[in-house]
Amino acid sequence: MDFERKKPKINLKVHLCTAETKNWFQYKNRLLRHEILPFGKRTSDGTAVYFAIYCKNNKKLRNIKRKLNGKRIYVDNKKKRIILSEYLVKKLANLYKIYKVEEYSTYDGVEVEKGEMKWK
């Protein structure tokens, strides 16, 4: 007797992605759950954008903080900078070098991009 074997038809959808792609996707999703500093804006990639005045030493940082008198600012002592609200950015544009910074919202806050704001 000759038996015929029929192969079952399997309708299977498969999605392949590299480990690197999966890692970046998961990393982005984890970043979206991290807290960001005050006056920052979160991007769709999970990074945060800030406007900041950088100071070389703590004395200069304290002087600027005293001049601004706590108005819509956040002092980031770890990176020696003052993060400004967008409202203050326009008012202080002629007085200080203000940088637009994009960084990861992780503990160390690795900067993705940093550029000085140019005003006309």
C-alpha positions in Angstrom: 0.0 0.0 0.0 1.2 3.4 -0.9 0.2 6.1 1.6 0.3 9.7 0.5 1.3 12.1 3.1 -0.1 15.6 2.8 1.9 18.4 4.2 -0.2 20.7 6.4 -0.5 24.2 5.2 0.7 26.6 7.8 -0.1 30.3 7.5 2.5 31.9 9.8 3.4 35.5 9.8 7.0 36.2 10.9 8.6 39.5 11.8 12.4 39.6 11.9 14.4 42.5 13.4 18.0 42.7 14.4 19.0 42.8 18.1 20.2 46.3 17.6 16.9 47.5 16.3 15.1 45.8 19.1 17.5 47.3 21.7 17.0 50.9 20.4 13.2 50.4 20.4 13.2 49.1 23.9 15.6 51.9 25.0 13.3 54.6 23.6 10.3 53.1 25.4 12.3 53.1 28.7 13.3 56.7 28.1 9.7 57.7 27.8 9.1 56.5 31.4 11.9 58.6 32.9 11.3 61.9 34.6 12.7 65.0 33.0 13.9 68.1 34.7 11.5 71.1 35.1 11.0 73.4 32.0 12.0 70.6 29.6 10.1 69.3 26.7 10.1 65.6 25.9 10.5 64.6 22.2 9.0 61.6 20.6 12.3 59.8 20.8 12.3 60.0 24.6 15.0 62.7 24.8 14.4 66.0 26.5 15.1 69.5 25.2 16.1 72.3 27.6 17.2 75.9 27.3 20.2 76.5 29.7 22.8 78.9 30.8 26.1 77.1 31.6 28.4 78.3 34.3 32.1 77.4 34.7 32.1 77.6 38.5 29.6 77.5 41.4 30.2 81.2 42.2 28.9 82.3 38.8 26.0 79.9 39.1 25.0 81.4 42.4 25.3 85.0 41.0 23.0 84.3 38.1 20.6 82.5 40.3 20.5 85.5 42.7 19.9 87.9 39.7 17.0 85.8 38.4 15.6 85.4 41.9 14.0 82.0 41.3 11.8 83.1 38.5 10.9 80.1 36.3 14.4 78.5 36.6 15.8 75.3 37.8 19.4 75.0 39.0 21.1 71.8 37.9 24.2 71.8 40.2 25.4 68.5 38.7 26.0 70.0 35.3 26.6 73.6 36.5 23.8 75.1 34.6 20.5 76.9 35.0 17.5 75.6 33.0 15.2 78.3 31.9 11.5 78.4 30.9 10.8 79.4 27.4 9.3 82.6 28.7 12.6 83.6 30.3 14.7 82.6 27.2 13.3 85.5 25.2 13.8 88.0 28.0 17.4 87.0 28.8 18.6 86.5 25.2 20.7 89.7 25.2 22.2 89.1 28.6 23.5 85.6 28.6 24.7 82.8 26.3 21.7 80.5 26.2 22.1 77.0 24.8 19.4 74.7 23.5 20.3 71.2 24.7 18.8 67.8 23.8 19.8 65.0 26.1 18.7 61.6 27.2 16.5 61.6 30.3 18.8 59.2 32.1 20.7 59.7 35.4 23.8 61.0 33.7 21.9 63.0 31.0 24.1 62.3 28.0 23.8 65.1 25.6 22.7 64.3 22.1 22.9 67.9 20.7 24.0 71.2 22.2 23.9 74.5 20.3 24.1 78.2 21.3 20.9 80.1 20.5 21.5 82.9 18.0 19.3 86.0 18.2 18.9 88.8 15.7 
